[in-house]
Amino acid sequence: MSYGPGSMRNLLRLLIVASLLLAGTGHAQLRTLPAAAKRATVGDRPHALPHVELNGKVVRLAPGGVIYDQNNRTLVHGALPPGADVAFTTDMHGDIARIYILTPQEQTQLDQRR
């Protein structure tokens, strides 16, 4: 089966359009913070795992607890920046299940919720 120059051009155009559409979707993804998330500030002193300091109180990070940076990448406990503005959720035992380091836009959104 042979393809003419016109069909190859159409295929190339289709591939270019598909590439542009796919490239735009990855950049436009925004995370949604849980509605039940509470706001806190990370303490200035590091604590041994599984403890973190939020709003001056030392709390326990749940087994399987996850810390997300502003780009929604996961961080290890030791990489949690002191003084960071965060949102967090707790599990059924009251341990910290998720910590989200907030972007300036998320800080503004949470301030408007109050």
N, CA, C and O atoms as CSV, one atom per row, in Angstrom:
chain,resi,resn,atom,element,x,y,z
A,1,MET,N,N,0.844,-1.167,0.000
A,1,MET,CA,C,0.000,0.000,0.000
A,1,MET,C,C,0.889,1.230,0.000
A,1,MET,O,O,1.845,1.314,0.771
A,2,SER,N,N,0.581,2.159,-0.845
A,2,SER,CA,C,1.402,3.352,-0.999
A,2,SER,C,C,0.607,4.581,-0.567
A,2,SER,O,O,-0.587,4.698,-0.842
A,3,TYR,N,N,1.286,5.479,0.104
A,3,TYR,CA,C,0.657,6.719,0.556
A,3,TYR,C,C,1.227,7.871,-0.244
A,3,TYR,O,O,2.432,7.934,-0.490
A,4,GLY,N,N,0.362,8.776,-0.645
A,4,GLY,CA,C,0.803,9.935,-1.400
A,4,GLY,C,C,1.283,11.034,-0.473
A,4,GLY,O,O,1.114,10.951,0.744
A,5,PRO,N,N,1.891,12.079,-1.058
A,5,PRO,CA,C,2.414,13.179,-0.246
A,5,PRO,C,C,1.321,13.908,0.541
A,5,PRO,O,O,1.597,14.429,1.622
A,6,GLY,N,N,0.113,13.956,0.034
A,6,GLY,CA,C,-0.974,14.642,0.736
A,6,GLY,C,C,-1.375,13.923,2.009
A,6,GLY,O,O,-1.625,14.567,3.028
A,7,SER,N,N,-1.440,12.618,1.970
A,7,SER,CA,C,-1.838,11.876,3.173
A,7,SER,C,C,-0.735,11.912,4.227
A,7,SER,O,O,-1.033,11.909,5.422
A,8,MET,N,N,0.524,11.945,3.814
A,8,MET,CA,C,1.629,12.050,4.767
A,8,MET,C,C,1.603,13.412,5.461
A,8,MET,O,O,1.876,13.509,6.657
A,9,ARG,N,N,1.277,14.460,4.708
A,9,ARG,CA,C,1.171,15.793,5.300
A,9,ARG,C,C,0.035,15.846,6.325
A,9,ARG,O,O,0.180,16.435,7.396
A,10,ASN,N,N,-1.085,15.226,5.986
A,10,ASN,CA,C,-2.220,15.204,6.916
A,10,ASN,C,C,-1.864,14.444,8.190
A,10,ASN,O,O,-2.228,14.857,9.290
A,11,LEU,N,N,-1.155,13.339,8.035
A,11,LEU,CA,C,-0.729,12.565,9.200
A,11,LEU,C,C,0.218,13.390,10.070
A,11,LEU,O,O,0.099,13.380,11.295
A,12,LEU,N,N,1.147,14.096,9.453
A,12,LEU,CA,C,2.081,14.942,10.182
A,12,LEU,C,C,1.337,16.056,10.925
A,12,LEU,O,O,1.658,16.348,12.077
A,13,ARG,N,N,0.357,16.675,10.282
A,13,ARG,CA,C,-0.446,17.719,10.935
A,13,ARG,C,C,-1.192,17.157,12.140
A,13,ARG,O,O,-1.246,17.781,13.199
A,14,LEU,N,N,-1.762,15.978,11.965
A,14,LEU,CA,C,-2.484,15.339,13.059
A,14,LEU,C,C,-1.559,15.060,14.243
A,14,LEU,O,O,-1.945,15.280,15.391
A,15,LEU,N,N,-0.363,14.584,13.981
A,15,LEU,CA,C,0.602,14.316,15.049
A,15,LEU,C,C,1.030,15.595,15.758
A,15,LEU,O,O,1.196,15.598,16.978
A,16,ILE,N,N,1.209,16.663,15.025
A,16,ILE,CA,C,1.600,17.946,15.631
A,16,ILE,C,C,0.484,18.469,16.533
A,16,ILE,O,O,0.743,18.910,17.653
A,17,VAL,N,N,-0.747,18.422,16.048
A,17,VAL,CA,C,-1.883,18.898,16.847
A,17,VAL,C,C,-2.033,18.053,18.106
A,17,VAL,O,O,-2.249,18.597,19.189
A,18,ALA,N,N,-1.924,16.739,17.983
A,18,ALA,CA,C,-2.037,15.854,19.139
A,18,ALA,C,C,-0.934,16.148,20.150
A,18,ALA,O,O,-1.193,16.157,21.353
A,19,SER,N,N,0.274,16.385,19.691
A,19,SER,CA,C,1.394,16.698,20.589
A,19,SER,C,C,1.151,17.994,21.340
A,19,SER,O,O,1.414,18.076,22.540
A,20,LEU,N,N,0.653,19.005,20.648
A,20,LEU,CA,C,0.376,20.288,21.297
A,20,LEU,C,C,-0.728,20.160,22.345
A,20,LEU,O,O,-0.638,20.755,23.418
A,21,LEU,N,N,-1.753,19.398,22.041
A,21,LEU,CA,C,-2.842,19.206,23.004
A,21,LEU,C,C,-2.365,18.450,24.234
A,21,LEU,O,O,-2.717,18.823,25.354
A,22,LEU,N,N,-1.584,17.412,24.059
A,22,LEU,CA,C,-1.088,16.633,25.182
A,22,LEU,C,C,-0.090,17.420,26.025
A,22,LEU,O,O,-0.059,17.271,27.246
A,23,ALA,N,N,0.716,18.247,25.391
A,23,ALA,CA,C,1.693,19.046,26.138
A,23,ALA,C,C,0.985,20.051,27.039
A,23,ALA,O,O,1.468,20.327,28.137
A,24,GLY,N,N,-0.127,20.595,26.614
A,24,GLY,CA,C,-0.855,21.573,27.403
A,24,GLY,C,C,-1.572,20.972,28.597
A,24,GLY,O,O,-1.739,21.649,29.611
A,25,THR,N,N,-2.000,19.721,28.507
A,25,THR,CA,C,-2.759,19.129,29.605
A,25,THR,C,C,-1.880,18.843,30.813
A,25,THR,O,O,-2.351,18.981,31.942
A,26,GLY,N,N,-0.657,18.461,30.632
A,26,GLY,CA,C,0.231,18.174,31.754
A,26,GLY,C,C,0.538,19.414,32.564
A,26,GLY,O,O,0.648,19.343,33.788
A,27,HIS,N,N,0.677,20.538,31.908
A,27,HIS,CA,C,1.004,21.777,32.596
A,27,HIS,C,C,-0.203,22.350,33.336
A,27,HIS,O,O,-0.037,23.025,34.351
A,28,ALA,N,N,-1.398,22.094,32.848
A,28,ALA,CA,C,-2.593,22.724,33.399
A,28,ALA,C,C,-3.162,21.985,34.609
A,28,ALA,O,O,-4.139,22.449,35.196
A,29,GLN,N,N,-2.591,20.869,34.991
A,29,GLN,CA,C,-3.142,20.119,36.115
A,29,GLN,C,C,-2.906,20.869,37.422
A,29,GLN,O,O,-1.786,21.283,37.721
A,30,LEU,N,N,-3.963,21.035,38.186
A,30,LEU,CA,C,-3.886,21.674,39.484
A,30,LEU,C,C,-4.336,20.675,40.531
A,30,LEU,O,O,-5.199,19.840,40.261
A,31,ARG,N,N,-3.771,20.749,41.701
A,31,ARG,CA,C,-4.216,19.842,42.747
A,31,ARG,C,C,-5.365,20.473,43.523
A,31,ARG,O,O,-5.487,21.694,43.618
A,32,THR,N,N,-6.180,19.622,44.060
A,32,THR,CA,C,-7.295,20.058,44.883
A,32,THR,C,C,-7.025,19.593,46.304
A,32,THR,O,O,-6.853,18.402,46.562
A,33,LEU,N,N,-6.991,20.540,47.208
A,33,LEU,CA,C,-6.776,20.199,48.609
A,33,LEU,C,C,-8.060,19.629,49.199
A,33,LEU,O,O,-9.153,20.068,48.840
A,34,PRO,N,N,-7.941,18.662,50.095
A,34,PRO,CA,C,-9.146,18.108,50.724
A,34,PRO,C,C,-9.924,19.192,51.472
A,34,PRO,O,O,-9.332,20.082,52.082
A,35,ALA,N,N,-11.233,19.108,51.420
A,35,ALA,CA,C,-12.077,20.109,52.083
A,35,ALA,C,C,-11.855,20.116,53.594
A,35,ALA,O,O,-12.002,21.153,54.241
A,36,ALA,N,N,-11.504,18.968,54.150
A,36,ALA,CA,C,-11.308,18.866,55.602
A,36,ALA,C,C,-9.901,19.244,56.046
A,36,ALA,O,O,-9.582,19.145,57.231
A,37,ALA,N,N,-9.058,19.674,55.119
A,37,ALA,CA,C,-7.679,20.012,55.471
A,37,ALA,C,C,-7.644,21.211,56.407
A,37,ALA,O,O,-8.398,22.171,56.247
A,38,LYS,N,N,-6.751,21.131,57.386
A,38,LYS,CA,C,-6.539,22.219,58.335
A,38,LYS,C,C,-5.215,22.889,58.000
A,38,LYS,O,O,-4.332,22.274,57.402
A,39,ARG,N,N,-5.087,24.125,58.378
A,39,ARG,CA,C,-3.879,24.886,58.063
A,39,ARG,C,C,-2.958,24.947,59.274
A,39,ARG,O,O,-3.417,24.998,60.415
A,40,ALA,N,N,-1.650,24.940,59.013
A,40,ALA,CA,C,-0.669,25.004,60.094
A,40,ALA,C,C,0.646,25.549,59.557
A,40,ALA,O,O,0.830,25.720,58.352
A,41,THR,N,N,1.552,25.814,60.487
A,41,THR,CA,C,2.915,26.208,60.150
A,41,THR,C,C,3.849,25.171,60.749
A,41,THR,O,O,3.704,24.779,61.907
A,42,VAL,N,N,4.810,24.732,59.944
A,42,VAL,CA,C,5.788,23.745,60.404
A,42,VAL,C,C,6.721,24.410,61.397
A,42,VAL,O,O,7.124,25.558,61.207
A,43,GLY,N,N,7.068,23.689,62.460
A,43,GLY,CA,C,7.975,24.214,63.480
A,43,GLY,C,C,9.387,24.381,62.961
A,43,GLY,O,O,9.744,23.859,61.905
A,44,ASP,N,N,10.184,25.116,63.717
A,44,ASP,CA,C,11.561,25.409,63.317
A,44,ASP,C,C,12.546,24.303,63.673
A,44,ASP,O,O,13.636,24.240,63.103
A,45,ARG,N,N,12.174,23.427,64.614
A,45,ARG,CA,C,13.091,22.363,65.037
A,45,ARG,C,C,12.735,21.044,64.360
A,45,ARG,O,O,11.561,20.682,64.293
A,46,PRO,N,N,13.729,20.328,63.862
A,46,PRO,CA,C,13.437,18.996,63.302
A,46,PRO,C,C,13.152,18.000,64.424
A,46,PRO,O,O,13.681,18.138,65.527
A,47,HIS,N,N,12.335,17.018,64.152
A,47,HIS,CA,C,11.995,15.968,65.107
A,47,HIS,C,C,12.233,14.619,64.451
A,47,HIS,O,O,12.157,14.476,63.231
A,48,ALA,N,N,12.521,13.637,65.288
A,48,ALA,CA,C,12.769,12.291,64.769
A,48,ALA,C,C,11.472,11.718,64.207
A,48,ALA,O,O,10.387,11.952,64.738
A,49,LEU,N,N,11.610,10.974,63.134
A,49,LEU,CA,C,10.474,10.296,62.522
A,49,LEU,C,C,9.831,9.389,63.561
A,49,LEU,O,O,10.577,8.660,64.215
A,50,PRO,N,N,8.583,9.365,63.766
A,50,PRO,CA,C,7.476,9.847,62.934
A,50,PRO,C,C,6.865,11.169,63.404
A,50,PRO,O,O,5.694,11.423,63.121
A,51,HIS,N,N,7.606,12.008,64.102
A,51,HIS,CA,C,7.037,13.233,64.658
A,51,HIS,C,C,7.362,14.463,63.812
A,51,HIS,O,O,8.440,14.583,63.231
A,52,VAL,N,N,6.399,15.360,63.767
A,52,VAL,CA,C,6.569,16.668,63.123
A,52,VAL,C,C,5.953,17.709,64.053
A,52,VAL,O,O,5.106,17.384,64.885
A,53,GLU,N,N,6.374,18.934,63.909
A,53,GLU,CA,C,5.813,20.019,64.715
A,53,GLU,C,C,4.940,20.891,63.832
A,53,GLU,O,O,5.400,21.464,62.844
A,54,LEU,N,N,3.661,20.980,64.211
A,54,LEU,CA,C,2.707,21.822,63.494
A,54,LEU,C,C,2.062,22.776,64.490
A,54,LEU,O,O,1.500,22.347,65.498
A,55,ASN,N,N,2.146,24.055,64.206
A,55,ASN,CA,C,1.581,25.096,65.089
A,55,ASN,C,C,2.088,24.965,66.520
A,55,ASN,O,O,1.328,25.162,67.468
A,56,GLY,N,N,3.369,24.634,66.681
A,56,GLY,CA,C,3.979,24.556,67.999
A,56,GLY,C,C,3.681,23.286,68.768
A,56,GLY,O,O,4.104,23.148,69.916
A,57,LYS,N,N,2.962,22.356,68.163
A,57,LYS,CA,C,2.611,21.102,68.833
A,57,LYS,C,C,3.264,19.939,68.083
A,57,LYS,O,O,3.163,19.846,66.860
A,58,VAL,N,N,3.928,19.060,68.821
A,58,VAL,CA,C,4.557,17.888,68.197
A,58,VAL,C,C,3.474,16.833,68.001
A,58,VAL,O,O,2.819,16.412,68.955
A,59,VAL,N,N,3.298,16.414,66.752
A,59,VAL,CA,C,2.276,15.434,66.383
A,59,VAL,C,C,2.934,14.271,65.638
A,59,VAL,O,O,4.077,14.369,65.189
A,60,ARG,N,N,2.205,13.193,65.519
A,60,ARG,CA,C,2.737,11.974,64.899
A,60,ARG,C,C,2.286,11.874,63.447
A,60,ARG,O,O,1.107,12.046,63.134
A,61,LEU,N,N,3.247,11.593,62.564
A,61,LEU,CA,C,2.950,11.298,61.172
A,61,LEU,C,C,2.488,9.845,61.099
A,61,LEU,O,O,3.190,8.949,61.569
A,62,ALA,N,N,1.326,9.607,60.520
A,62,ALA,CA,C,0.745,8.273,60.458
A,62,ALA,C,C,1.625,7.330,59.639
A,62,ALA,O,O,2.342,7.774,58.742
A,63,PRO,N,N,1.575,6.031,59.941
A,63,PRO,CA,C,2.244,5.070,59.065
A,63,PRO,C,C,1.648,5.219,57.660
A,63,PRO,O,O,0.430,5.165,57.490
A,64,GLY,N,N,2.481,5.400,56.692
A,64,GLY,CA,C,2.000,5.632,55.330
A,64,GLY,C,C,1.638,7.077,55.063
A,64,GLY,O,O,1.142,7.396,53.982
A,65,GLY,N,N,1.876,7.971,56.031
A,65,GLY,CA,C,1.607,9.394,55.831
A,65,GLY,C,C,2.485,9.949,54.722
A,65,GLY,O,O,3.628,9.524,54.551
A,66,VAL,N,N,1.950,10.896,53.974
A,66,VAL,CA,C,2.658,11.434,52.815
A,66,VAL,C,C,2.774,12.946,52.940
A,66,VAL,O,O,1.843,13.621,53.379
A,67,ILE,N,N,3.931,13.462,52.548
A,67,ILE,CA,C,4.180,14.905,52.523
A,67,ILE,C,C,4.350,15.307,51.064
A,67,ILE,O,O,5.156,14.722,50.341
A,68,TYR,N,N,3.581,16.316,50.633
A,68,TYR,CA,C,3.631,16.795,49.252
A,68,TYR,C,C,4.213,18.205,49.217
A,68,TYR,O,O,3.875,19.040,50.056
A,69,ASP,N,N,5.091,18.469,48.245
A,69,ASP,CA,C,5.603,19.829,48.068
A,69,ASP,C,C,4.632,20.644,47.211
A,69,ASP,O,O,3.553,20.158,46.871
A,70,GLN,N,N,5.001,21.863,46.863
A,70,GLN,CA,C,4.126,22.745,46.089
A,70,GLN,C,C,3.843,22.215,44.688
A,70,GLN,O,O,2.848,22.601,44.074
A,71,ASN,N,N,4.693,21.347,44.178
A,71,ASN,CA,C,4.504,20.762,42.847
A,71,ASN,C,C,3.888,19.373,42.914
A,71,ASN,O,O,3.883,18.642,41.924
A,72,ASN,N,N,3.370,19.012,44.079
A,72,ASN,CA,C,2.701,17.741,44.327
A,72,ASN,C,C,3.635,16.534,44.243
A,72,ASN,O,O,3.195,15.411,43.995
A,73,ARG,N,N,4.921,16.779,44.452
A,73,ARG,CA,C,5.881,15.679,44.542
A,73,ARG,C,C,5.971,15.270,46.001
A,73,ARG,O,O,5.807,16.103,46.893
A,74,THR,N,N,6.230,14.001,46.250
A,74,THR,CA,C,6.339,13.550,47.634
A,74,THR,C,C,7.716,13.872,48.193
A,74,THR,O,O,8.718,13.849,47.479
A,75,LEU,N,N,7.742,14.172,49.479
A,75,LEU,CA,C,8.974,14.486,50.189
A,75,LEU,C,C,9.171,13.495,51.327
A,75,LEU,O,O,8.205,12.940,51.849
A,76,VAL,N,N,10.402,13.277,51.702
A,76,VAL,CA,C,10.679,12.499,52.906
A,76,VAL,C,C,10.561,13.433,54.108
A,76,VAL,O,O,10.669,14.652,53.974
A,77,HIS,N,N,10.344,12.861,55.246
A,77,HIS,CA,C,10.128,13.583,56.495
A,77,HIS,C,C,11.191,14.655,56.741
A,77,HIS,O,O,10.862,15.780,57.116
A,78,GLY,N,N,12.451,14.314,56.532
A,78,GLY,CA,C,13.551,15.237,56.796
A,78,GLY,C,C,13.620,16.423,55.854
A,78,GLY,O,O,14.340,17.384,56.128
A,79,ALA,N,N,12.883,16.379,54.740
A,79,ALA,CA,C,12.916,17.474,53.768
A,79,ALA,C,C,11.797,18.492,53.986
A,79,ALA,O,O,11.667,19.444,53.218
A,80,LEU,N,N,10.991,18.296,55.028
A,80,LEU,CA,C,9.917,19.243,55.320
A,80,LEU,C,C,10.541,20.557,55.795
A,80,LEU,O,O,11.186,20.588,56.843
A,81,PRO,N,N,10.357,21.644,55.035
A,81,PRO,CA,C,11.052,22.896,55.380
A,81,PRO,C,C,10.493,23.565,56.634
A,81,PRO,O,O,9.279,23.717,56.766
A,82,PRO,N,N,11.370,23.965,57.550
A,82,PRO,CA,C,10.920,24.676,58.754
A,82,PRO,C,C,10.201,25.969,58.382
A,82,PRO,O,O,10.617,26.687,57.472
A,83,GLY,N,N,9.121,26.252,59.097
A,83,GLY,CA,C,8.383,27.489,58.863
A,83,GLY,C,C,7.444,27.451,57.669
A,83,GLY,O,O,6.807,28.459,57.364
A,84,ALA,N,N,7.339,26.321,56.984
A,84,ALA,CA,C,6.473,26.230,55.805
A,84,ALA,C,C,5.006,26.331,56.206
A,84,ALA,O,O,4.594,25.830,57.252
A,85,ASP,N,N,4.240,26.981,55.365
A,85,ASP,CA,C,2.791,27.067,55.540
A,85,ASP,C,C,2.197,25.832,54.878
A,85,ASP,O,O,2.411,25.606,53.687
A,86,VAL,N,N,1.447,25.023,55.641
A,86,VAL,CA,C,0.952,23.744,55.133
A,86,VAL,C,C,-0.534,23.581,55.431
A,86,VAL,O,O,-1.113,24.278,56.265
A,87,ALA,N,N,-1.122,22.633,54.716
A,87,ALA,CA,C,-2.449,22.112,55.039
A,87,ALA,C,C,-2.233,20.643,55.368
A,87,ALA,O,O,-1.352,19.999,54.798
A,88,PHE,N,N,-3.040,20.105,56.292
A,88,PHE,CA,C,-2.854,18.709,56.662
A,88,PHE,C,C,-4.194,18.046,56.929
A,88,PHE,O,O,-5.189,18.702,57.237
A,89,THR,N,N,-4.189,16.732,56.804
A,89,THR,CA,C,-5.353,15.925,57.158
A,89,THR,C,C,-4.913,14.889,58.180
A,89,THR,O,O,-3.735,14.545,58.273
A,90,THR,N,N,-5.875,14.403,58.939
A,90,THR,CA,C,-5.583,13.386,59.945
A,90,THR,C,C,-6.326,12.096,59.601
A,90,THR,O,O,-7.315,12.101,58.868
A,91,ASP,N,N,-5.821,10.992,60.152
A,91,ASP,CA,C,-6.494,9.713,59.966
A,91,ASP,C,C,-7.443,9.459,61.131
A,91,ASP,O,O,-7.637,10.341,61.968
A,92,MET,N,N,-8.034,8.279,61.199
A,92,MET,CA,C,-9.027,7.984,62.239
A,92,MET,C,C,-8.425,7.920,63.637
A,92,MET,O,O,-9.160,7.948,64.624
A,93,HIS,N,N,-7.096,7.834,63.737
A,93,HIS,CA,C,-6.430,7.797,65.040
A,93,HIS,C,C,-5.931,9.179,65.470
A,93,HIS,O,O,-5.378,9.332,66.558
A,94,GLY,N,N,-6.129,10.182,64.611
A,94,GLY,CA,C,-5.661,11.526,64.918
A,94,GLY,C,C,-4.236,11.793,64.464
A,94,GLY,O,O,-3.712,12.886,64.683
A,95,ASP,N,N,-3.597,10.803,63.828
A,95,ASP,CA,C,-2.251,11.000,63.288
A,95,ASP,C,C,-2.337,11.765,61.967
A,95,ASP,O,O,-3.371,11.764,61.298
A,96,ILE,N,N,-1.237,12.412,61.608
A,96,ILE,CA,C,-1.200,13.202,60.373
A,96,ILE,C,C,-1.097,12.258,59.175
A,96,ILE,O,O,-0.115,11.529,59.034
A,97,ALA,N,N,-2.108,12.277,58.321
A,97,ALA,CA,C,-2.149,11.396,57.154
A,97,ALA,C,C,-1.486,12.037,55.932
A,97,ALA,O,O,-0.756,11.371,55.198
A,98,ARG,N,N,-1.738,13.314,55.720
A,98,ARG,CA,C,-1.199,14.022,54.557
A,98,ARG,C,C,-0.798,15.425,54.984
A,98,ARG,O,O,-1.475,16.066,55.787
A,99,ILE,N,N,0.322,15.889,54.429
A,99,ILE,CA,C,0.759,17.273,54.604
A,99,ILE,C,C,0.991,17.835,53.210
A,99,ILE,O,O,1.677,17.223,52.392
A,100,TYR,N,N,0.419,18.994,52.947
A,100,TYR,CA,C,0.571,19.674,51.662
A,100,TYR,C,C,1.271,21.003,51.917
A,100,TYR,O,O,0.719,21.863,52.604
A,101,ILE,N,N,2.474,21.191,51.379
A,101,ILE,CA,C,3.127,22.496,51.470
A,101,ILE,C,C,2.395,23.402,50.486
A,101,ILE,O,O,2.281,23.086,49.302
A,102,LEU,N,N,1.904,24.525,50.987
A,102,LEU,CA,C,1.015,25.368,50.195
A,102,LEU,C,C,1.755,26.315,49.268
A,102,LEU,O,O,2.811,26.848,49.609
A,103,THR,N,N,1.181,26.514,48.091
A,103,THR,CA,C,1.642,27.543,47.166
A,103,THR,C,C,1.016,28.865,47.608
A,103,THR,O,O,0.063,28.848,48.387
A,104,PRO,N,N,1.514,29.999,47.144
A,104,PRO,CA,C,0.880,31.276,47.491
A,104,PRO,C,C,-0.606,31.333,47.081
A,104,PRO,O,O,-1.423,31.906,47.801
A,105,GLN,N,N,-0.951,30.744,45.931
A,105,GLN,CA,C,-2.347,30.735,45.481
A,105,GLN,C,C,-3.217,29.913,46.436
A,105,GLN,O,O,-4.339,30.310,46.749
A,106,GLU,N,N,-2.705,28.774,46.897
A,106,GLU,CA,C,-3.460,27.942,47.837
A,106,GLU,C,C,-3.614,28.640,49.181
A,106,GLU,O,O,-4.655,28.519,49.827
A,107,GLN,N,N,-2.587,29.369,49.606
A,107,GLN,CA,C,-2.688,30.126,50.849
A,107,GLN,C,C,-3.816,31.142,50.748
A,107,GLN,O,O,-4.602,31.294,51.682
A,108,THR,N,N,-3.899,31.835,49.623
A,108,THR,CA,C,-4.957,32.823,49.405
A,108,THR,C,C,-6.324,32.151,49.405
A,108,THR,O,O,-7.263,32.661,50.016
A,109,GLN,N,N,-6.446,31.013,48.729
A,109,GLN,CA,C,-7.732,30.300,48.691
A,109,GLN,C,C,-8.171,29.883,50.095
A,109,GLN,O,O,-9.339,30.043,50.449
A,110,LEU,N,N,-7.252,29.353,50.890
A,110,LEU,CA,C,-7.602,28.944,52.248
A,110,LEU,C,C,-7.941,30.145,53.118
A,110,LEU,O,O,-8.819,30.054,53.975
A,111,ASP,N,N,-7.259,31.272,52.913
A,111,ASP,CA,C,-7.579,32.484,53.671
A,111,ASP,C,C,-9.002,32.947,53.357
A,111,ASP,O,O,-9.699,33.450,54.239
A,112,GLN,N,N,-9.438,32.779,52.104
A,112,GLN,CA,C,-10.781,33.210,51.700
A,112,GLN,C,C,-11.850,32.264,52.234
A,112,GLN,O,O,-12.999,32.677,52.391
A,113,ARG,N,N,-11.509,30.999,52.519
A,113,ARG,CA,C,-12.470,30.035,53.069
A,113,ARG,C,C,-12.887,30.389,54.489
A,113,ARG,O,O,-14.011,30.108,54.905
A,114,ARG,N,N,-11.978,31.004,55.222
A,114,ARG,CA,C,-12.220,31.290,56.650
A,114,ARG,C,C,-13.319,32.271,56.865
A,114,ARG,O,O,-13.633,32.607,58.007
